[in-house]
Amino acid sequence: MENTFRDQLKQIGETDLLIGIPSYNNVRTIGHVVRAVMGGLAKYFPKARAVIINSDGGSTDGTQEEVRRVQIEDYRTILTSHPVHPIHKIVTPYHGIPGKGSAFRVIFEAACILNAKACAVVDSDLRSITPEWVELLLRPIYEEGFDYVSPLYARHKFDGTITNSIVYPLTRALYGKRVRQPIGGDFGFCGKLAEFYLTKEVWETDVARFGIDIWMTTLAIAEGYKVCQSYLGAKIHDAKDPGSDLGPMFTQVVSSVFKLMEEYQDFWKEVRTTQPVPTFGFQYEVGLEPISVNVERMIRHFQLGVKDLMEIWRKALSLDTTRGLEWMARLSDEEFIFPQKLWVQIVYDFAIAYHHRTIHREHLIKSMIPLYLGKVASFVRESIESSASEVEKEIESLCQVFEEMKSSLIERWS
């Protein structure tokens, strides 16, 4: 970190609460995020000392200037009294690999220097953040003795498909905690956990790009920290069609999950059951923005994968599995379905191939994308008329298959 940044932190001394906002060219939304954070700190923690840190990746659109400019002109619009302490705002660039993890590293370092008791990070592209998010992410740490708060959002049924099809069911089966959105983007954590994260040598890896969320959640669970989740309502941000623009994110998230499986293999091999985690916040129905999904394009990607990538897949998958994929490739769009057991077998087979280095790791993960798109296409087809609760039952059913088939993963891992 630059001397000026450290100097600013030293002038502040210590803080009770710290909120980090990583950013890169988010001028359209970051003003709203900063106002909501300031409002939440003033409304729910009026006696606490608080610092907001914007860790920016070199924005050229005025993001940093917008953060400096934003103020709440009249606290009476949200409060009955003024906060006791001024809220410090610091804007600083981060260095290293471009990505969210590098931005978080700066926030973790600030938390240690300031000896912060409770910290949170929130995305800079949020349009649905309210002051209540600040309370829900910080209070379980600050007052209830928890070490890590994972977000729980109401999301459109076609949003978060990497979470729903791979990351949540796999993480839950491996580590035994039902943390519903382990790569949600907005988290709370205690100062000692920030200090622990900094001891890990991951800052030049995929974790520093898109893998930071699942890395933080997995370490918190596997290292025995006290974990909970908070219901934040809708997460409305710049959501995308799950079939487009996902290459780097998919490979970096999935490779981070598989690497963590190696690091914590002694832990997850002993986990036999899963438990819910404590949940804070009032759960309610919310209106969600629709997401347009091109199912036909995803099925074409899958079929092309069966045609072009089978040579790679045969090195990772069993004969029965590759035959199942060839059968699926012959189905019409109207018949297309991806059986749950076949999908779970594929995820476990890819994890084992990654572990054994059967194929070059990056090639292996990239070759998984058409299979993932086939799974999403099948999920969209089956749930087009389903309610949110029916979709959740379907995801719960998938989780149970991951748990049932975990013993075969353990047998073949070594």
N, C-alpha and C positions, 0 to 999 in steps of 0.2 A: 504493500500500500504506500501511496505517496506520503511524504512527510507532512504536507498540509492537512491531509486527511487525519493522520495520527495526531497532529497538533490540535485539530478541532475536537477530536475525541478526548484528548487529555484535558482540554479546557473545560469540557463538560464534567469530567471526573467519573462519576458512576451514575447508573440509571436503574430504575426498577423494570421498565418495559422498553422493548426495542421492536420496531416493525421495519422489515426490509421490503423494498419494492424493486425487484430487478426489472430492467427495461431495455428496449432497443426500438427506437422509432415508434413510440406509442403516444405521440402528442395528442391524438384525438381522444384518448380515453384516460390518460394518466392523471389529469386534473381532477376528474371525478373520483378516482381511486384515492388520491391524496386527501381530498376533502372528506371522504367517508372515513378514512383512517383517523384524521384529526378530530372529526366529530365523535367517533367511537371512543377515542382516548379521553377526550374531555368529558363525555357524557357518563362513561362507565368507570373511569379510573381518574376522577378529578384530583385526587390527592397524590397520585403516583408521578414520579419523574419519568418522562418519556422522550424517546428519540426516534425519528423516522429517518431511515437511510435509503436513498435511491442509488442503487448500484447499476450503473448504465454501461452498456456495451458499445459506446461510441455513436450515439444517435446523432443524425444530421438534420432532423426535422424540427428541432426546438423542444424536444422532450425535457431535457435538463432545465431549460429556461422556464418551462411551464411548471415544473415541480417547485422551483424557487419562487415563482410568482404567486402560486395558489395560497390563499388565506381564507379563513372563515371570518367574514367581516363582522358578523354579529352572533356571538355564541347564544344569545337569548332565543334564537330560532330553534335551538335544540336542547337548551339547558335551563334549569332554574337558577343556577349560579355559575360563575366562571371557574375554570380550572385553577388550582392553587399554583402550579408550576407552568412556566412556558414550555411548549412542545418544540424541541430542537429538530431542525430539518437539515440534513446533510446530503449533498449530491456529490457522488464520486464516480470516476470511471473505474472499471475493473480491467485487469490484464490477464493474459493467458489465452487458452483455447476459447474461441467465441462460443457462448452458450450459457444456459441458465445456471449450471453448476459453478462456473467461474464467478458468476454474479453472487451466488450464495456464499462462496468462500469468503468474499469481502464482508458479507453480513455476519458470518460466523466469527470472523476475526474481530469485528467491531463489538459483538456480544461479549467476547472474552475481555477485550480491553476495558469495556465499560462495566464489566461484572454484572451484566443484565440478569435479572431473576427470571423473567419470562419474555420470550421472543415469538414473533410470527413473521411469516413471509406471505405476501399476496401478489397475484399476477397483476401486471400493469395494463392488460387489455380487457379487464373486467367491466362490464356495463351493469351488472346486477349487484355489485357490492354495496352493503349498507353499513352504517355505524355498528349495527348489532354483530356483524362478522368479527369485529375487533374483540368484543366481549367473549364471543363463543370460542375464539382461537386462543385467547390469553387467560381467561378466568380459570379453566381447569388446571393450568400450570401455576398461576399466581396464587390461587386460593385453595385448590382442591388436591394438590400434591401429585398431579400427573406430570409425566416427563415429555409426552409427545401427543399432539392432537392432530388426527387425520381429518380431512374434510368429508362431509357426507352431503352430497348435492341431490336435488331433483334435476335429472337430466332427460333430454329427449331420448326416447328408446333407441334411436339410431346414432346417438352421440356416445363417445367413450367406448367404441367397439373393441379397441385393443385391451382396455381394462376388462370388459365383460367377457371376452372370449379367451383371453390368455392370462393377463396379469393378476386379476382378482382370484379366479379359481385356482391357479397354480400357487400363488403366494399363500392363500388360505390352506390348501392341502399340505404344503411344505411346512409352514411355520405354526399352524394351528390357531391363528387368530383371524376372526372374520372382520378384517378391516376392509370395508366395502369399496373404497376408492383410494387405493394405495398410491396412485400417480395423479392425484387430484390437482395439485398445483399450489394450494394454499394450506399452510401448516402452522401449528404452534409447537414450540419446543423450549425446554429449559436451558439455562446457560451452561450447565455441566454437559448436556448433550451436544451443544454447539462446540464445546471444547473437545469432546471426544471425536466428533466428525473431523476436526482439523488434524487429528493425529494420523489420519488415513491417507495413504499415498494414491489418491485417485484423480488428482486434479489435471493430469495430462491424458486422461482416458475418456471413453465415451460418457462416463458419469458427468464429466464437465460440460457435456453438450446437452443431451436430452435425458440422461439416465439418473439425474440427481434425485428425483421424486421417489422412485422405487428403492433407490439406494438408502435414502434417509429412513423410509418406513421399515425396510428389512432390517437394517442395523438396530433400529429402536426395538423391534420385536426380539430379534435373535440375541441381542446383548442384554436382555432382561429389563429394559426400561418399562415404566408404567405407561401403557398406551390406551388412549380413548379416541372417540370420534365426535364431531360436533355437526349437527344438521344446520346447514347454511342457507337452505332454500335453493332457488334456481341459480345455476351457474350459466350466465349469458355472456358469451365472449364471441370471438370470431371463429365460430365452429365451421367445420368443412365437411364435405361429402367424405365418408370414411374410405371410399375407393380411390380418392385422388390425393396427390401431394403428401404421401406418407412414407416414402422410401427411407430417408435418414432417420426420422423419428422411430419407425418400426424397428430398424436394425439396431439402433442404439439402445432402445428400451429393452428389447428382447435379449440382446447380448449382455446387458447389465444384469437382467434376471438370471441368465445362465451362469454368468461369472459368480454371482452371489451364491448360487447353488453349490459351486465348488468351495467357496470360502466357508460356508456354513453347513457342509455336508454332515458333519458329526452331530450337529444340532437337529436338522430336519429328519434324519433317519430314525431318531428316537421319538418323534412326534406321531402319535397314533390317532388323536381325536382333534376336533376343532371347537373353539368356544367363541361366543360373541364377545365384543368388547363394550365397556360402558359407553353410552351415547348421551350427549348433552344437546339441549336445544329442543324447541317445539316443532314437531313435524307436521307439515300442512301441505295441502295440494297447491300447486302453482301452475300458471299458464306458461307454456314453453314454446320457444320459436321452432317452427317446423324445420326439418333438415331434408333436403332433397337428395335422394340416393339413386344412382344409376346401376340397377341390379344386373342388367344385360351386360354392361361393360365389365363388371366384376366376374361374371360367369365366363366371358370371353378370355379374360386374363387367366382364369383357372384352367380353362381348356388348353390355352396356349402353353401354360406351364406343364401340363401332362404331356404335351407333344414335344416340348423342347428341353425339359429339365429332368425327365425320368431317369436319365443316366446318373445324375447327382443323387436323386432321391433314393435310388436302389441301394446306395452305399449307406444310407441312414435308416431306411424303412424295411420292414419285413415283406416277404413275397405277398402275404395276404393283404397287407396294407396297400401295396402298389396296385394289386388287382382291384381292390376297392376303389381306388382313385380312377383307374381306367374305366371301371363300370360307371362312375359318376360322370366322367367326361362324355359318355354317350347319351346321357339323359337330356331331354329337351328342357328349355328354360322353365316350362310349366311344371315339369316333374322334378326339377333340380332340388336335391336335398343332401345335407352333409350329416351323416349319423354321428351322434355325440361320442360314442365309444371310439369310432374311427378318428375323430378329431383329437381326443385325449391321447390316444395311442401315438398319433403323429407328434404332438407337442412333447411327450415324454421321449419318443425316439430321437427327436431333434436335440433335446437337452443332453441325451446320452452321447449322441454323435459329436456334439460340441465338446463335451467333457473328454471324450476319447480322441478328439482331434482327427476323426475319421476323414474329414474333408476340411479344406481351408475354411477357417471359422467365418470370415466375412462372406465368402461365397455361399456357405451353408445357410446363414441367416437370410441373405437376400433371396435365396431360392425358396424360402418359406413364404414369401409375400403372396404368390398366387394361391397357395393353400389357404392362407388367412383370408384372402378376398373371397375364395369359394365358401369359407365358413360364414363370413359376413353376409354374402348373397343369400345363403340358405336361411340364416337367421332373419333377414329382412323379409324374405318370402313368407316364412312361417308366422311372422308376428305383425304383418301389415295391418291386420284388423284387431290386434291384441291391445288391451289396456295396459297401463304402467304396471299394475299389480300382477297381471298375467305374464308380462315379460320378466318380471322379477322372479316369478315361480320357475320360469324356463331357465334362468341363469342359476337359480338355486339347484335345479336338477343337474345342470352341467357341473356345478361344484361337487355334487355328491359323486358323480362319475369319476372326477379327478381324485377324490378321496378313496373311492373303492379300488381304483387301479394303481394307487401309489405303491402298494407292496411289490408290484412287478417292476416299477421304477427302481426301488431299493435293491431288488435282486440283481438287476442288470447293471446298476451303476458302477459297481467295482469290477 
